[in-house]
Amino acid sequence: MHADPHYQSGKARWATPTEPFLTVRTEHAGIALLDFRRRGITDFDAKAALAGMVAESATLARKTPDEQIEAAYDDWAIAELASDLGETATAQAFRARALSYRPMWLATFRDLGDDADIVKARGLYQGTLAQYRWAPVFDLPWLAQTLGPRFRPELDRFFADNLFNMTNQPDIHTPYLFAWAGDKAATERVVHRYITQSVPHRYVNSGVRPQPWVGHSFALSPQGFADGMDDDAGTMSAWYVWAMLGLYPITPGDPRYVVTTPMGRNIRINGTALADLPVRSMQQETGQ
């Protein structure tokens, strides 16, 4: 057993030439470590990792809406790992800290303003307020409860008005919110469209295009990605793979999947048929 090399070596926020694996930004490594441990990858010192995560929390940026949500996710991961390790006081303290983003979300995202579709509005690093609205994947029950009867129609409008960005990470989980909320068919329609059809892509990282780039998000061609796609260490490629599998890890750190219909035939993972894998489904465990 070893300590996570990121925390052990005093990691930088951005990847360095000596990273132990391909990465881009590193400040959210604790969420990945929680996810690893809960999926059975335990050959690291979880207590040492927790100490590193706690120390890092004090250094995280928390000024802009996206920074507050991302830092809250880190704090949620600390609370979850601390709870798993029996460190109750740490778990309670960081759970409260994680949920402290909620007043900001209510003031910023419950009712979107005129700047909702402006990339980098209010200091966002990338993406729009309309996209980051759905970002607290660690707090989805609260998000759905807060929007109440508005949750589904506003999620529908997000896609109908082409506010979804398939070329960057802030909102790539949003097609799976339909299935998370109980409508698997709606998720499958959206995912199938972006996998198989030519669609308008309105965004680049720096802003909204004057005219959308129209084409396939993913293609077996020299230009395999939509124009402007930000693959970031294989993130968008992984989205494509999950879509083909009919699984989606909507909340990294929670070892369950949103389950949809696979888009490939005879899928096998490490020699095991997909249908025979012991997948923990959110729908099964929530009765959806």
C-alpha positions in Angstrom: 0.0 0.0 0.0 1.3 3.5 -0.8 0.2 7.1 -0.5 -1.3 8.8 -3.5 1.7 10.3 -5.4 -0.2 13.5 -6.1 -0.5 14.4 -2.4 2.8 12.7 -1.3 4.9 14.8 -3.6 3.2 18.2 -3.1 1.3 18.3 -6.4 0.7 21.4 -8.4 -2.7 22.5 -9.6 -1.9 21.8 -13.2 -0.2 18.7 -14.6 3.6 18.6 -14.5 6.1 16.5 -16.5 6.3 14.0 -13.6 2.6 13.1 -13.2 2.1 9.4 -12.5 -0.7 9.2 -15.2 -2.1 11.4 -17.9 -4.0 14.3 -16.4 -4.7 18.0 -16.9 -5.8 19.7 -13.7 -5.1 18.0 -10.4 -6.9 19.9 -7.7 -9.8 17.5 -7.7 -7.8 14.3 -7.4 -9.5 13.5 -4.1 -12.8 12.9 -5.8 -11.1 10.3 -8.0 -9.5 8.7 -5.0 -12.8 8.4 -3.2 -14.2 6.8 -6.4 -11.3 4.4 -6.7 -11.7 3.2 -3.2 -15.4 2.7 -3.4 -15.0 0.7 -6.6 -12.5 -1.6 -5.0 -9.2 0.0 -5.9 -7.7 0.2 -2.4 -3.9 -0.2 -2.9 -3.2 3.3 -1.5 -3.1 4.8 1.9 -6.6 6.3 2.3 -5.9 8.0 5.6 -2.8 9.8 4.1 -4.9 10.7 1.0 -7.6 12.1 3.3 -5.0 14.3 5.1 -3.8 15.6 1.8 -7.4 16.4 0.7 -8.1 18.2 3.9 -5.0 20.3 3.6 -5.8 21.1 0.0 -9.3 22.2 0.7 -8.0 25.4 2.4 -6.2 26.3 -0.8 -9.0 25.8 -3.3 -10.4 28.9 -5.2 -13.9 29.8 -4.1 -14.7 33.2 -5.6 -16.7 32.5 -8.8 -19.8 30.3 -9.1 -17.9 27.4 -10.8 -15.1 27.6 -8.2 -17.6 27.4 -5.4 -19.4 24.4 -6.8 -16.1 22.6 -7.6 -14.6 23.2 -4.2 -17.9 22.0 -2.6 -17.5 18.8 -4.5 -14.0 18.3 -3.1 -15.4 19.0 0.4 -18.2 16.5 -0.2 -15.5 13.9 -1.2 -13.6 14.6 2.0 -16.8 14.1 4.1 -17.6 10.9 2.3 -14.0 9.4 2.7 -13.8 10.5 6.3 -17.2 8.8 7.0 -15.9 5.6 5.3 -12.8 5.7 7.5 -14.8 6.4 10.7 -13.6 9.9 11.2 -16.9 11.3 12.2 -15.9 14.8 13.2 -14.1 15.5 10.0 -17.0 14.1 8.0 -19.5 16.3 9.8 -17.3 19.4 9.4 -16.7 18.9 5.7 -20.3 17.9 4.9 -21.4 21.3 6.3 -18.7 23.0 4.3 -19.7 21.2 1.1 -23.3 22.4 1.4 -22.3 26.0 2.0 -22.4 26.5 -1.7 -26.2 26.4 -1.7 -27.0 30.0 -1.0 -24.8 31.0 -3.9 -26.5 28.5 -6.1 -29.9 29.9 -5.1 -28.9 33.5 -5.8 -27.1 32.7 -9.1 -28.8 29.7 -10.7 -32.4 29.2 -9.5 -33.6 32.0 -11.8 -31.1 32.7 -14.6 -30.6 36.2 -15.8 -29.7 37.8 -19.1 -26.1 36.6 -18.8 -27.1 32.9 -18.7 -25.7 32.1 -22.1 -22.5 34.1 -22.0 -19.4 32.0 -21.8 -17.2 33.0 -18.8 -20.0 35.2 -17.4 -19.3 36.3 -13.7 -15.8 35.0 -13.8 -16.5 31.5 -14.9 -13.4 29.7 -16.1 -15.2 28.1 -19.1 -18.9 27.5 -19.9 -22.0 29.4 -19.2 -24.3 29.9 -16.2 -26.9 27.8 -18.0 -24.4 24.9 -18.2 -23.0 25.2 -14.7 -26.5 25.4 -13.2 -26.5 21.6 -13.4 -23.0 21.1 -12.0 -23.6 20.0 -8.4 -23.7 16.3 -9.2 -22.9 15.5 -5.6 -26.1 17.2 -4.5 -28.6 16.2 -7.2 -31.6 15.3 -4.9 -31.4 18.9 -3.4 -31.1 20.4 -6.9 -34.2 18.5 -8.1 -36.1 19.3 -5.0 -35.2 23.0 -5.2 -36.3 23.4 -8.8 -39.4 21.2 -8.0 -41.9 21.1 -10.9 -39.5 23.3 -12.9 -36.8 20.6 -13.0 -38.0 18.7 -16.0 -39.3 21.5 -18.2 -36.2 23.5 -17.7 -34.0 20.6 -18.4 -36.0 20.0 -21.6 -35.6 23.7 -22.5 -31.8 23.4 -22.0 -31.6 21.0 -24.8 -34.4 22.4 -27.0 -32.6 25.8 -27.0 -29.3 24.2 -27.8 -27.6 25.5 -24.6 -25.9 22.1 -24.1 -22.2 22.0 -25.1 -21.0 18.6 -26.3 -17.5 20.0 -26.8 -16.5 20.7 -23.2 -16.8 19.2 -19.8 -19.0 21.5 -17.6 -22.3 20.0 -18.6 -21.5 16.6 -20.2 -23.5 14.8 -17.5 -26.7 16.7 -18.2 -28.2 14.2 -20.8 -28.1 11.6 -18.0 -30.2 13.7 -15.6 -33.3 12.6 -17.4 -32.5 8.9 -16.6 -31.4 9.8 -13.1 -34.8 11.4 -12.6 -36.6 8.3 -14.0 -36.9 8.9 -17.7 -34.4 6.6 -19.4 -35.9 7.1 -22.8 -35.3 10.8 -22.8 -31.6 10.3 -22.0 -31.3 7.8 -24.8 -32.9 10.2 -27.3 -30.4 12.9 -26.4 -27.4 10.7 -26.3 -28.3 8.9 -29.5 -28.6 12.3 -31.2 -25.2 13.4 -30.2 -23.6 10.1 -31.0 -25.2 9.5 -34.4 -26.4 12.7 -35.9 -25.0 15.9 -37.3 -25.9 18.7 -34.8 -25.2 22.4 -34.3 -22.4 23.1 -31.9 -22.7 26.7 -30.6 -19.7 27.0 -28.3 -15.9 27.2 -28.1 -14.1 27.6 -24.8 -13.7 31.3 -25.3 -17.3 32.2 -26.3 -20.4 31.6 -28.4 -19.8 31.1 -32.1 -21.3 33.7 -34.5 -22.7 30.7 -36.3 -22.8 27.2 -35.0 -20.5 24.6 -36.4 -22.7 21.8 -37.7 -21.4 18.3 -37.8 -21.0 15.1 -35.9 -19.7 15.3 -32.3 -17.8 12.1 -32.8 -16.9 10.6 -36.2 -14.7 7.8 -37.7 -12.7 10.3 -39.8 -9.5 12.3 -39.8 -11.4 15.0 -37.8 -12.8 12.6 -35.2 -14.2 15.2 -32.9 -16.5 18.2 -33.5 -14.6 21.4 -34.2 -13.4 22.9 -31.0 -13.8 19.7 -28.9 -11.8 19.9 -25.7 -10.9 16.3 -25.0 -8.9 17.1 -21.9 -6.9 13.9 -21.2 -9.6 11.8 -22.9 -12.7 13.0 -21.1 -14.9 13.4 -24.1 -13.6 10.1 -25.6 -14.6 8.5 -22.3 -18.1 10.1 -22.6 -18.4 8.3 -25.9 -17.3 5.0 -24.5 -19.8 5.3 -21.6 -22.6 6.1 -24.0 -21.8 3.0 -26.1 -21.8 0.9 -22.9 -25.2 2.3 -21.7 -23.7 3.3 -18.4 -22.8 6.7 -16.9 -21.0 7.5 -13.6 -23.0 10.6 -13.0 -21.5 11.3 -9.5 -17.8 10.2 -9.3 -17.4 9.1 -5.7 -20.7 7.3 -5.7 -20.0 3.8 -7.2 -23.4 3.5 -8.9 -24.3 4.1 -12.6 -27.2 5.6 -14.5 -28.1 2.7 -16.8 -29.4 3.1 -20.3 -29.6 0.8 -23.3 -26.1 -0.1 -24.8 -25.5 1.3 -28.2 -23.1 -1.5 -29.2 -23.5 -5.2 -29.8 -21.8 -8.0 -27.9 -20.0 -5.6 -25.6 -17.4 -7.3 -23.4 -15.2 -5.8 -20.7 -12.1 -7.8 -19.8 -13.7 -10.8 -21.4 -17.0 -10.5 -19.4 -20.2 -9.8 -21.2 -21.7 -6.4 -20.2 -25.0 -8.0 -19.2 -23.1 -10.3 -16.7 -21.2 -7.4 -14.9 -22.4 -6.7 -11.3 -23.4 -3.1 -12.1 -24.9 -1.1 -9.2 -27.7 1.0 -10.8 -29.0 4.2 -9.3 -32.4 3.4 -10.8 -32.5 0.0 -9.0 -31.4 1.4 -5.7 -33.8 4.3 -5.8 -36.8 2.4 -7.1 -36.9 4.4 -10.4 
